[in-house]
Amino acid sequence: MKKSVVLSWSGGKDSALALDALSRDPDFEVVGLLTSITGDYDRISVHGVRRSMLEAQVARLGLPLFEITLSPASSNDAYETAFHSALVEIRRELPEVRHIAFGDLFLEDVRAYRERLLAGSGFEPVFPLWGLDTRELARRFIDDGFAAHLVCVDTTQLNADFAGRSFDHDLLADLPPTVDPCGERGEFHTFVSAGPPFKEPVPYRLGSRVLRDSRFMYCDIE
């Protein structure tokens, strides 16, 4: 029998690739999504994407959504408390679930943190994309028919002009050699609007661009 798994979902490229990989894996069935929401802003944490756009994604994926609710200045302890509260809800609503999947690619410290976070919780971590070549993965994302735009750029690592650009082959060619093609070191974050897991594309338009904390350039998605 397939193992039921809830996927950590940011609304971005790596989440979509992880969902696609798990949907092709005969050992797993994705039965829910888990997303961090910054409550005061009502947006996906870090990515800055509106809840309405997240809900549009979820509706087209046909999966229940579980939320990790955070305040704008949440400490790591507050995050972990909220994370475990979400696990309690998952256990209550989907008692068959014993696995939480993440779209991490190669950062060992991040993976170790996930593993520590789930230790003793009754859930096991799954990393369906771990160790894959990120340049090849980025190209495959495009070639397989996914569509995405950059919604957040760390201007200490990448020029602010990349915010709002389509994640396509031209963008990959323009990325500096110091930037990972999948943005795994936090260079950029994306919003996915279409691809194999989606029943239909998410309609949207690019909104205004705003620099926050003198570092992160956001491009709104409406």
C-alpha positions in Angstrom: 0.0 0.0 0.0 1.1 3.5 -0.7 2.4 5.7 2.2 0.3 8.8 2.8 2.4 12.0 2.9 1.8 15.7 3.5 4.0 18.0 1.5 5.6 21.2 2.8 4.2 23.7 0.2 5.6 27.2 -0.3 3.8 27.7 -3.6 7.2 27.8 -5.4 9.1 25.8 -7.9 10.8 23.2 -5.6 7.4 22.4 -3.9 5.9 21.8 -7.3 8.7 19.6 -8.4 8.5 17.6 -5.1 4.8 17.2 -5.6 5.4 16.0 -9.2 8.1 13.6 -8.0 5.9 12.1 -5.3 3.0 11.7 -7.6 5.2 9.5 -9.8 6.5 7.5 -6.9 4.6 4.2 -6.5 5.5 4.2 -2.7 3.7 7.5 -1.8 0.4 9.3 -2.1 0.3 13.1 -1.3 -2.9 13.7 0.8 -2.3 17.3 2.0 -0.2 20.4 1.9 1.5 22.3 4.7 2.2 26.0 4.3 3.6 28.7 6.6 1.4 31.8 6.7 2.4 35.1 8.2 -0.9 36.0 9.8 -0.7 39.8 10.0 0.1 40.0 6.3 -2.0 37.0 5.3 0.8 35.9 2.9 3.0 32.9 2.5 6.0 33.4 4.8 9.2 34.4 3.1 7.7 34.3 -0.4 5.2 37.1 0.3 2.5 35.6 -1.9 -1.1 36.5 -1.1 -3.3 33.9 0.6 -5.8 34.3 -2.3 -3.1 33.1 -4.7 -2.2 30.2 -2.4 -5.9 29.2 -2.3 -6.0 29.3 -6.1 -3.1 26.9 -6.3 -4.6 24.6 -3.7 -8.0 24.5 -5.5 -6.3 23.4 -8.7 -4.3 20.8 -6.9 -7.3 19.3 -5.1 -5.6 18.8 -1.8 -6.4 19.9 1.8 -4.2 22.7 3.2 -2.8 22.8 6.7 -1.3 26.0 8.0 1.6 27.0 10.2 0.5 30.4 11.4 3.3 32.9 12.3 3.6 36.5 13.3 5.9 38.8 11.3 8.7 38.6 13.9 8.3 35.0 14.9 11.4 33.5 16.7 12.6 30.1 15.8 11.0 28.7 19.0 7.7 30.3 17.9 8.0 28.7 14.5 8.7 25.2 16.0 5.7 25.6 18.3 3.5 26.5 15.4 4.9 23.7 13.3 4.1 21.1 15.9 0.6 22.5 16.4 0.1 21.9 12.6 1.3 18.3 13.0 -1.3 17.8 15.7 -4.0 19.0 13.3 -2.6 16.7 10.6 -2.7 13.8 12.9 -6.3 14.6 13.9 -7.6 15.1 10.4 -5.4 12.5 8.6 -4.5 9.9 11.1 -3.0 7.6 8.4 -0.2 10.1 7.7 3.3 9.2 9.0 5.4 11.2 6.6 6.1 14.9 5.9 7.9 15.7 2.6 10.2 18.7 1.9 11.5 20.0 -1.4 15.1 20.6 -0.1 17.9 19.9 -2.6 21.4 19.9 -1.1 21.7 22.0 2.1 22.8 19.5 4.7 22.1 21.9 7.6 18.5 22.4 6.5 17.9 18.7 6.1 19.4 18.0 9.5 17.1 20.7 11.0 14.0 19.1 9.4 15.0 15.7 10.8 15.5 17.1 14.3 12.2 19.0 14.1 10.3 15.8 13.3 12.2 13.6 15.8 9.9 12.0 18.3 6.8 13.5 16.5 5.6 10.2 15.0 6.3 11.6 11.5 9.2 10.8 9.3 10.8 13.3 6.8 10.9 12.5 3.0 13.2 14.4 0.6 12.1 13.4 -3.0 14.5 15.8 -4.7 17.5 15.4 -2.5 20.9 15.3 -4.3 19.5 16.0 -7.8 21.6 18.2 -10.0 20.0 21.7 -9.7 20.8 22.9 -13.2 19.2 19.8 -14.7 16.3 20.1 -12.3 15.7 23.8 -13.3 15.8 22.9 -17.0 13.4 20.0 -16.5 11.0 22.2 -14.6 10.7 24.4 -17.7 10.7 21.6 -20.3 8.0 19.7 -18.4 5.6 22.6 -18.8 5.7 24.3 -15.4 5.3 28.0 -15.3 6.6 30.3 -12.6 7.7 33.9 -11.9 10.2 35.2 -9.4 8.4 36.8 -6.5 11.2 37.5 -4.1 14.9 38.3 -4.8 17.6 38.6 -2.2 19.4 41.6 -3.5 22.6 40.7 -1.7 22.9 37.7 -4.0 21.0 38.7 -7.2 20.1 41.9 -8.9 16.7 43.3 -8.0 15.7 43.4 -11.6 15.1 39.7 -11.6 12.0 40.1 -9.4 9.0 39.5 -11.5 10.8 37.7 -14.3 9.5 34.5 -15.7 11.5 31.3 -14.7 12.5 30.3 -18.2 15.6 29.3 -20.1 16.5 33.0 -20.7 16.5 33.6 -17.0 18.7 30.6 -16.4 21.1 31.9 -19.0 21.2 35.3 -17.3 21.8 34.0 -13.7 25.3 34.8 -12.4 27.5 31.7 -11.8 27.4 32.4 -8.1 23.6 31.8 -8.0 22.1 28.3 -7.8 19.7 27.7 -10.7 17.0 26.6 -8.3 17.8 29.4 -5.8 18.5 26.8 -3.1 20.6 29.2 -1.0 17.7 31.7 -0.8 18.8 33.8 -3.8 15.2 33.9 -5.1 11.8 32.4 -4.5 9.0 31.7 -7.1 5.3 31.4 -7.5 4.1 28.5 -9.7 1.0 29.0 -11.8 0.9 25.9 -14.0 2.4 22.4 -14.5 1.7 18.7 -14.4 0.1 18.6 -10.9 -2.3 21.4 -11.6 -5.8 20.7 -13.0 -5.7 24.0 -14.8 -3.4 27.1 -14.7 -3.8 29.8 -12.0 -4.7 33.1 -13.6 -2.8 36.1 -12.3 -1.0 39.3 -13.1 2.2 40.8 -11.9 1.7 43.6 -9.4 4.0 46.2 -7.8 7.6 45.7 -6.7 8.6 46.6 -3.2 12.0 46.5 -1.5 11.7 45.3 2.2 14.3 45.3 4.9 16.7 47.1 2.5 17.4 43.7 1.0 14.5 41.7 -0.4 12.8 42.8 -3.6 9.2 41.5 -3.8 7.0 41.3 -6.9 3.4 41.1 -5.9 1.1 38.5 -7.6 -2.5 39.4 -8.0 
